[in-house]
Amino acid sequence: METKDIKIKTKDDWKYDFDQDFEPGDRVDDEIYQHFLDVLPPLVHRSNMLQVSEPYGWDSRGGNTYTTFVHDGISWIYKGHCFKNQTEHIH
């Protein structure tokens, strides 16, 4: 896939509720990444991964889930709500 064919969502796509306007797998721009980095101290913050420290939910298979983003060398990708240090969206 060429980078010119990649759709990267921006704050303009964020109309009301992030979880209604964005789905796991959506690419997001640096402004959205920066918003989630700044809103709370991160739980996980590496060059290619960000997890917001406030739990989004809880799942009996592994505890708290967190809003998660990863960088694949092209852009940040919203991964959904994942267990700490993981990138699989928990429904």
C-alpha positions as CSV (number, residue, x, y, z in Angstrom):
1,M,0.0,0.0,0.0
2,E,1.4,3.4,-1.0
3,T,1.4,6.0,1.7
4,K,-0.7,8.4,-0.5
5,D,-3.5,5.8,-0.4
6,I,-3.6,5.7,3.4
7,K,-6.5,7.5,5.2
8,I,-5.3,9.2,8.4
9,K,-8.1,10.5,10.6
10,T,-7.7,13.9,12.2
11,K,-9.5,16.0,14.9
12,D,-11.9,17.0,12.2
13,D,-13.2,13.4,12.2
14,W,-13.7,13.6,15.9
15,K,-17.2,14.9,16.1
16,Y,-18.5,13.9,19.5
17,D,-17.2,10.7,21.2
18,F,-13.9,9.3,20.3
19,D,-15.1,5.7,20.6
20,Q,-18.0,6.4,18.3
21,D,-16.0,8.3,15.7
22,F,-13.0,6.0,15.6
23,E,-12.6,2.3,15.4
24,P,-9.7,0.0,16.2
25,G,-7.4,0.0,13.1
26,D,-8.0,3.6,12.2
27,R,-4.9,5.6,11.5
28,V,-4.7,8.9,13.4
29,D,-2.6,12.0,13.0
30,D,0.0,13.3,15.4
31,E,-2.4,15.8,16.9
32,I,-4.7,13.1,18.2
33,Y,-1.8,11.1,19.5
34,Q,-0.5,14.3,21.3
35,H,-4.0,14.9,22.8
36,F,-4.0,11.4,24.4
37,L,-0.4,11.8,25.5
38,D,-1.1,15.1,27.2
39,V,-4.6,14.4,28.7
40,L,-3.2,12.1,31.4
41,P,0.2,10.7,32.3
42,P,0.7,7.6,30.1
43,L,0.5,4.1,31.4
44,V,2.9,3.0,28.6
45,H,4.9,5.4,26.5
46,R,7.4,4.1,24.1
47,S,8.5,5.4,20.7
48,N,6.0,3.1,19.0
49,M,3.2,2.6,21.7
50,L,1.0,4.8,23.9
51,Q,-1.5,3.6,26.5
52,V,-3.5,6.2,28.4
53,S,-3.2,5.6,32.2
54,E,-6.9,5.9,33.0
55,P,-8.6,2.5,32.5
56,Y,-11.3,2.4,29.9
57,G,-12.9,-0.8,31.1
58,W,-12.4,-4.1,32.8
59,D,-12.4,-7.6,31.5
60,S,-12.3,-10.8,33.5
61,R,-9.7,-12.3,31.2
62,G,-7.0,-9.8,32.2
63,G,-8.2,-6.9,34.2
64,N,-8.2,-3.2,33.1
65,T,-8.2,-2.2,29.5
66,Y,-6.6,1.0,28.2
67,T,-6.9,3.3,25.2
68,T,-4.0,2.2,23.0
69,F,-2.1,3.5,20.0
70,V,0.9,2.0,18.1
71,H,3.1,3.6,15.5
72,D,4.0,1.4,12.5
73,G,6.6,3.7,10.9
74,I,3.9,5.5,8.8
75,S,1.4,6.8,11.4
76,W,-0.2,6.2,14.7
77,I,-2.9,3.5,14.7
78,Y,-5.7,3.4,17.2
79,K,-5.8,-0.2,18.5
80,G,-8.9,0.1,20.8
81,H,-9.0,-0.9,24.4
82,C,-6.2,-3.3,25.3
83,F,-4.6,-4.9,28.3
84,K,-1.4,-3.2,29.6
85,N,1.5,-3.7,27.1
86,Q,-0.8,-5.4,24.6
87,T,-2.4,-4.3,21.3
88,E,-5.4,-6.7,20.9
89,H,-8.7,-4.8,21.2
90,I,-10.8,-6.3,24.0
91,H,-14.5,-6.1,23.1
